[in-house]
Each structure stands twice: as C-alpha cells, then as structure tokens.
C-alpha cells in the first residue's frame, strides 16, 4: 500500500507561529498536521479567518499539509478552513448533565444545523470518540452520524479511545470504513490511583503511553487499514501522561514504529 499522510496533532506546540511549527513538524518526519484553533493557541477562533490561511501556507512551505483543525462549528471556522484549504474540523461529542440520550439528541441537532455550512464551504466535520463524558465508542459516533451526508460527516477513529471502550480495531474499523476520515494513533493503559481496600478494586485512570506499551494493538490497526485500502491521514496525537521524556522524542520513536508496521 502507499504511504499514509503521517500527521501529528500540534497541540504540544499550539503557541508557535506557522513557520516555526512547520520546521518542527517536518523535522520530526511528519508531512501532515492537525492544528488547534482555540483561545489558548496561536490561531484562535476570533482570528482564524485572518490568520489561518497564512499559518497554513507557512506549514506547506515546509512540506506539511493541514489535515484538520480542532475547533468548534461556528460559521467563521468553516469560512477560515475554506480560505486556508483545510479539509476538516474535528470535534468530540460532549455529554451534558442531561444524560446520554438527551445529550445525543442535542448534539445531533447541532450537527444537523451545520449541514448547510459544510456544503456551502466544502469543509467536513469529523467526530472523534473520547473516553469519559463524551460519546466514547466508534459505533456510538457512527450512530450519531447516521443519515447525515457521508461526504461531509466523518468518523475520526482513535486507537486509544477504541480500546478504552473495550473494542477491537479489527471489528470497529471495517464498520466505520465508509465514514473514516482520520485515524488517530495513540496508546493507553489503566493506572491505579487509589489502592484496593478489602474487596474493592481501588480507583484506576487512563494513562497514555508510547505505542508498544499500551493496550491498543497498533499492528492490528495498521493491518486492518491495509485490508480496507485506507489511504487517508494517520495522526499521532502526541498525548503522553508521563512528562519525564520530551514529547518530540516519543513522537519520533512512535512514528518510526508505526511506519515499520505498515504492510505492503
């Protein structure tokens, strides 16, 4: 199979301007990037229409293609993506205090409301499952998107959150294949944060680790993508819970590992 667009979520360096970020990302060996557009980042929702096109052009000068932005679904954000040539806005489906069913109805209504914007600006919406107070499974996201235009509403599949949901990539990837927009690679284990007491098992939380050290089988992920003929972006998210090693070193190692698992 041909090489993926090996991409990285640039959140660890979100305050860098485009030229500096492009040098860094290309130097790590990536040719794609997801850009956070947030109030704490270099590109903010308020400045995106003006700043994002130049920012993206600077990334491209270093051979780095924008695969998506992580932001909200305001019309200005769609307009900024169109102007900059960014194909997707990535979001997560956050649950509220009204419970799962009501939250899903509310999120679905919001997605339906931006169908005209996706069509007008030619920009996709990618929804990523996320452990915790979000729609947490790939199949939950798939159900959330049912009936929405598949050319504009995509699943952003995530290796770590898939395994946290108790799923298997050899099952979920084929099921979401028709809407698969981006594949996120990160990995995770559970770490005990409170000791067991008697018959109680204690408290555990997700702990994000390097590729070989986690519960997700990256070899199975990449083999399944090969079987599906997937040719879209594969994005390493740079999420590691232990700050002892610089994120750049871990990302370079994980990129080499992932590339080594790709089958022809």
Secondary structure in CASP SS format (residue, H / E / C, confidence):
PFRMAT SS
TARGET T0000
AUTHOR 0000-0000-0000
METHOD secondary structure of the structure
MODEL  1
X C 1.00
X C 1.00
X C 1.00
X C 1.00
X E 1.00
X E 1.00
X E 1.00
X E 1.00
X E 1.00
X H 1.00
X H 1.00
X H 1.00
X H 1.00
X C 1.00
X C 1.00
X C 1.00
X C 1.00
X H 1.00
X H 1.00
X H 1.00
X H 1.00
X H 1.00
X H 1.00
X H 1.00
X H 1.00
X H 1.00
X H 1.00
X C 1.00
X C 1.00
X C 1.00
X C 1.00
X E 1.00
X E 1.00
X E 1.00
X E 1.00
X E 1.00
X C 1.00
X C 1.00
X C 1.00
X C 1.00
X C 1.00
X C 1.00
X C 1.00
X C 1.00
X C 1.00
X C 1.00
X C 1.00
X H 1.00
X H 1.00
X H 1.00
X H 1.00
X H 1.00
X H 1.00
X H 1.00
X H 1.00
X H 1.00
X H 1.00
X H 1.00
X H 1.00
X H 1.00
X H 1.00
X C 1.00
X C 1.00
X C 1.00
X E 1.00
X E 1.00
X E 1.00
X E 1.00
X E 1.00
X E 1.00
X C 1.00
X C 1.00
X C 1.00
X C 1.00
X H 1.00
X H 1.00
X H 1.00
X H 1.00
X H 1.00
X H 1.00
X H 1.00
X H 1.00
X H 1.00
X H 1.00
X C 1.00
X C 1.00
X C 1.00
X E 1.00
X E 1.00
X E 1.00
X E 1.00
X E 1.00
X C 1.00
X E 1.00
X C 1.00
X C 1.00
X C 1.00
X C 1.00
X C 1.00
X H 1.00
X H 1.00
X H 1.00
X H 1.00
X H 1.00
X H 1.00
X H 1.00
X H 1.00
X H 1.00
X H 1.00
X H 1.00
X H 1.00
X H 1.00
X H 1.00
X C 1.00
X H 1.00
X H 1.00
X H 1.00
X H 1.00
X H 1.00
X H 1.00
X H 1.00
X C 1.00
X C 1.00
X E 1.00
X E 1.00
X E 1.00
X E 1.00
X E 1.00
X C 1.00
X C 1.00
X C 1.00
X C 1.00
X C 1.00
X E 1.00
X C 1.00
X C 1.00
X C 1.00
X H 1.00
X H 1.00
X H 1.00
X H 1.00
X H 1.00
X H 1.00
X H 1.00
X H 1.00
X C 1.00
X C 1.00
X C 1.00
X C 1.00
X C 1.00
X C 1.00
X C 1.00
X E 1.00
X E 1.00
X E 1.00
X E 1.00
X E 1.00
X E 1.00
X H 1.00
X H 1.00
X H 1.00
X H 1.00
X H 1.00
X H 1.00
X C 1.00
X C 1.00
X C 1.00
X C 1.00
X H 1.00
X H 1.00
X H 1.00
X H 1.00
X H 1.00
X H 1.00
X H 1.00
X H 1.00
X H 1.00
X H 1.00
X H 1.00
X E 1.00
X E 1.00
X E 1.00
X E 1.00
X E 1.00
X E 1.00
X C 1.00
X E 1.00
X E 1.00
X E 1.00
X E 1.00
X E 1.00
X E 1.00
X E 1.00
X E 1.00
X C 1.00
X C 1.00
X E 1.00
X C 1.00
X C 1.00
X E 1.00
X C 1.00
X C 1.00
X E 1.00
X E 1.00
X E 1.00
X E 1.00
X E 1.00
X E 1.00
X E 1.00
X C 1.00
X H 1.00
X H 1.00
X H 1.00
X C 1.00
X C 1.00
X C 1.00
X C 1.00
X H 1.00
X H 1.00
X H 1.00
X H 1.00
X H 1.00
X H 1.00
X H 1.00
X H 1.00
X H 1.00
X H 1.00
X H 1.00
X C 1.00
X C 1.00
X C 1.00
X C 1.00
X E 1.00
X E 1.00
X E 1.00
X E 1.00
X C 1.00
X C 1.00
X C 1.00
X C 1.00
X C 1.00
X C 1.00
X C 1.00
X C 1.00
X C 1.00
X C 1.00
X H 1.00
X H 1.00
X H 1.00
X H 1.00
X H 1.00
X H 1.00
X H 1.00
X H 1.00
X H 1.00
X H 1.00
X H 1.00
X H 1.00
X H 1.00
X H 1.00
X H 1.00
X C 1.00
X C 1.00
X C 1.00
END
